[in-house]
Amino acid sequence: MTQFIRHYLLALQFFSRVPVTGRLAAWVGYSPAMLRASAAHFPGVGWLVGGVVAAVTWLLLAVLPGGAFAPLVAAVLGTVVSVLMTGAFHEDGLADVADGLGGSQNRDRALEIMKDSRVGAFGAIAVVLALLLKVVLLAQLGSLGVAVVCTSVFLAHVVSRTWPLLMIRLLPHVGDAAGSKSKPLADQITVGALLAAILWCFMALAPVFIAYPAIKGVAIGVALAFTAVAFGVMLRWFRRRLGGFTGDCLGATQQVCELAFYLGMAVGWGLSA
């Protein structure tokens, strides 16, 4: 249990801005092996981030006056909370990937652009469109009911953080080994760690499937299918263009899969209505 807590806190420290500092950070410790093990808890970070954002969304929808704009306000402020909790870690990865792969067809040049800390036109456009799409989709889900949007937010944050671990398993790391923060993850995630991540995901999904009426459970199934397709597209794209993944690719995959979950949930809800 002590090892589990230390690995989870290290995952929080690496994948979010949740403060794990001072004596607590000293107790947690750090090593490349520990960081590799902590990757299993990446979906567990989604539990915390998604849970907080869902709680904020629920509170806002409870106190805001009814009307067409209440879900939109809740969607915007919920997105702000998620960005603050993660430090825009994944959005930064999306921007770098868009700049690199959008800025050059040459593999080496694309990787060089992705390492540049400056944000170019492709990156800025990608982040703006991603945030806009996220807010609009969350507002749409909010118009369907508080339970719908809060469930969607929580599950999307968990599920979207599971897919990047499968990418680590399926592709080689092609980033700068010396300077990459994701290098310890690049030495391959173990089968045990991957199964632990899937367990995090299953523990989030199972109660929701049980609690939801069967016809609405279809919406979650559609959302999962959409994230699977989104992951497949990203996997194929990175394999074809880069021959592997970088840390930025993992962040971009999380963002795309999160958006795909919201879109799938909205489409699935419409189909099951």
C-alpha positions in Angstrom: 0.0 0.0 0.0 2.9 2.4 0.8 4.4 1.8 -2.6 1.0 2.3 -4.3 0.6 5.7 -2.5 4.1 6.8 -3.4 3.6 5.9 -7.1 0.3 7.6 -7.2 1.6 10.8 -5.7 4.5 10.7 -8.1 2.0 10.4 -11.0 0.2 13.5 -9.6 3.5 15.3 -9.3 4.5 14.6 -12.9 1.1 14.7 -14.7 -0.6 17.6 -12.8 -0.1 20.8 -10.8 -1.6 19.3 -7.7 1.1 20.2 -5.0 3.2 17.3 -3.9 6.1 19.3 -2.4 8.3 19.6 0.6 8.4 16.8 3.1 5.7 14.9 1.2 7.8 15.0 -2.1 10.9 13.9 -0.1 8.9 10.9 1.2 7.6 10.1 -2.2 11.1 10.2 -3.7 12.0 9.8 -7.4 13.8 7.5 -9.7 13.3 6.6 -13.4 12.0 3.2 -12.3 9.5 4.8 -10.0 8.3 7.1 -12.8 7.8 4.2 -15.1 5.8 2.4 -12.4 3.8 5.6 -11.7 2.5 5.6 -15.3 0.1 2.9 -14.2 -1.7 5.6 -12.2 -2.1 8.0 -15.1 -5.9 7.2 -15.2 -5.9 7.6 -11.5 -4.8 11.2 -12.0 -7.9 11.4 -14.3 -10.0 10.3 -11.3 -8.9 13.3 -9.3 -8.9 15.9 -12.1 -12.2 14.6 -13.6 -13.7 14.4 -10.2 -12.9 17.9 -9.2 -14.0 19.3 -12.6 -17.3 17.3 -12.3 -17.9 18.6 -8.8 -17.3 22.2 -9.9 -19.6 21.7 -12.9 -22.3 20.2 -10.6 -22.0 23.1 -8.1 -22.1 25.8 -10.9 -25.2 24.2 -12.5 -26.8 24.1 -9.0 -26.3 27.7 -8.2 -26.5 29.4 -11.6 -29.9 30.6 -12.7 -31.6 28.3 -15.2 -31.3 29.2 -18.8 -29.5 28.4 -22.0 -26.2 30.0 -20.9 -25.8 28.1 -17.6 -24.3 25.0 -19.2 -22.0 27.2 -21.2 -20.7 29.1 -18.2 -20.2 25.8 -16.3 -18.4 24.4 -19.3 -16.0 27.3 -19.5 -15.2 27.5 -15.8 -14.9 23.7 -15.6 -12.4 23.8 -18.5 -10.5 26.6 -16.6 -10.3 24.3 -13.6 -9.0 21.4 -15.6 -6.3 23.6 -17.2 -5.2 24.9 -13.8 -5.0 21.5 -12.3 -2.9 20.1 -15.1 -0.9 23.2 -15.9 -2.0 22.9 -19.6 0.4 19.9 -19.7 -1.5 18.0 -22.4 -2.6 21.1 -24.3 1.1 22.0 -24.6 1.7 18.6 -26.1 -1.1 19.1 -28.6 0.3 22.5 -29.6 3.8 21.0 -30.1 2.5 18.1 -32.2 0.4 20.4 -34.3 3.4 22.7 -34.9 5.8 19.9 -35.7 3.6 17.7 -37.9 1.8 20.7 -39.5 5.0 22.6 -40.0 7.1 20.1 -41.9 6.7 16.8 -43.8 10.2 15.9 -42.9 10.4 13.6 -39.9 13.6 15.1 -38.4 12.5 18.6 -39.0 9.1 17.9 -37.4 10.8 16.5 -34.3 13.1 19.6 -34.1 10.1 21.9 -34.3 8.3 19.9 -31.5 11.2 20.5 -29.2 11.0 24.3 -29.7 9.2 25.9 -26.7 7.7 28.6 -28.9 4.1 28.1 -30.1 3.6 28.6 -33.8 0.5 29.1 -35.9 -0.5 25.5 -36.2 -0.1 25.0 -32.4 -2.1 28.1 -31.5 -4.9 27.1 -33.9 -5.0 23.6 -32.6 -5.3 24.6 -29.0 -7.9 27.3 -29.7 -10.0 24.9 -31.7 -9.6 22.1 -29.1 -10.7 24.3 -26.2 -13.6 25.7 -28.3 -14.8 22.3 -29.2 -14.4 21.1 -25.6 -16.5 24.0 -24.2 -19.2 23.6 -26.9 -19.5 19.8 -26.4 -19.6 20.2 -22.6 -22.3 22.9 -22.9 -24.2 20.5 -25.2 -23.9 17.7 -22.6 -24.9 20.1 -19.8 -28.1 20.9 -21.6 -29.0 17.2 -21.4 -28.7 17.3 -17.6 -26.3 17.7 -14.7 -25.8 13.9 -14.4 -24.9 13.6 -18.1 -22.2 16.3 -18.2 -20.7 15.4 -14.8 -20.5 11.7 -15.7 -19.0 12.6 -19.1 -16.4 14.8 -17.6 -15.3 12.3 -15.0 -15.1 9.3 -17.4 -13.5 11.3 -20.2 -10.6 12.3 -18.0 -10.0 8.7 -16.9 -10.5 7.0 -20.2 -8.4 9.6 -22.2 -5.5 9.0 -19.8 -5.5 5.3 -20.4 -5.0 5.3 -24.2 -1.5 7.0 -24.1 -0.2 4.1 -22.0 -1.1 1.7 -24.8 0.7 4.0 -27.2 3.8 3.6 -25.1 3.4 -0.1 -25.3 2.9 -0.2 -29.1 5.4 2.4 -30.3 9.1 3.2 -29.7 10.2 6.5 -28.2 11.7 8.8 -30.9 12.2 12.0 -28.9 15.4 13.4 -27.5 16.5 10.8 -25.0 18.8 13.1 -23.1 16.4 16.0 -22.7 13.0 14.4 -22.7 11.0 14.3 -19.5 9.1 11.3 -20.9 12.3 9.3 -21.4 11.8 7.0 -18.4 8.4 6.2 -19.8 9.9 5.4 -23.1 11.7 2.3 -21.8 8.3 0.5 -22.2 5.5 0.2 -19.8 5.2 -3.3 -18.3 2.1 -5.5 -18.8 1.4 -5.3 -15.1 1.4 -1.5 -15.2 -0.8 -1.5 -18.2 -3.3 -3.8 -16.5 -3.3 -1.6 -13.4 -4.1 1.4 -15.6 -7.0 -0.6 -17.3 -8.2 -1.5 -13.8 -8.4 2.2 -12.9 -10.4 2.7 -16.0 -12.7 -0.3 -15.3 -13.4 0.9 -11.8 -14.6 4.2 -13.2 -16.8 2.7 -15.9 -18.4 -0.3 -14.1 -20.5 1.7 -11.5 -21.7 4.1 -14.2 -22.8 1.3 -16.5 -24.7 -0.3 -13.6 -26.3 3.0 -12.4 -27.4 4.1 -15.9 -30.5 2.9 -17.6 -29.5 0.4 -20.3 -30.6 2.7 -23.1 -28.4 5.5 -21.8 -25.5 3.1 -21.2 -25.4 2.8 -25.0 -24.2 6.5 -25.1 -21.2 5.5 -23.0 -20.5 2.6 -25.3 -20.5 5.0 -28.3 -18.2 7.4 -26.4 -15.8 4.6 -25.8 -15.9 3.6 -29.4 -15.2 7.1 -30.5 -12.1 7.3 -28.2 -10.9 4.0 -29.6 -11.2 5.3 -33.1 -9.4 8.5 -32.1 -6.6 6.6 -30.5 -6.2 4.4 -33.6 -6.0 7.5 -35.8 -3.3 9.1 -33.6 -1.4 5.8 -33.4 -1.3 5.4 -37.1 -0.4 9.1 -37.7 2.5 9.0 -35.3 3.7 5.6 -36.6 3.6 6.9 -40.2 5.0 10.4 -39.7 7.5 9.9 -36.8 8.0 6.1 -36.5 7.2 6.3 -32.8 6.1 8.7 -30.1 7.4 11.6 -28.0 6.0 13.0 -24.7 4.2 15.6 -26.7 2.4 12.8 -28.7 1.1 11.4 -25.4 -0.4 14.7 -24.4 -1.9 15.2 -27.8 -3.4 11.8 -27.7 -5.0 12.5 -24.3 -6.6 15.7 -25.6 -7.9 14.1 -28.8 -9.3 11.1 -26.9 -11.0 13.4 -24.3 -12.7 15.4 -27.1 -13.7 12.1 -28.8 -15.3 10.9 -25.6 -17.4 14.1 -25.3 -18.4 13.9 -29.0 -19.3 10.2 -28.7 -21.3 10.8 -25.6 -23.3 13.5 -27.3 -23.9 11.5 -30.4 -24.7 8.3 -28.4 -27.2 10.2 -26.2 -28.9 11.5 -29.3 -29.1 8.0 -30.9 -30.5 6.5 -27.7 -33.1 9.2 -27.1 
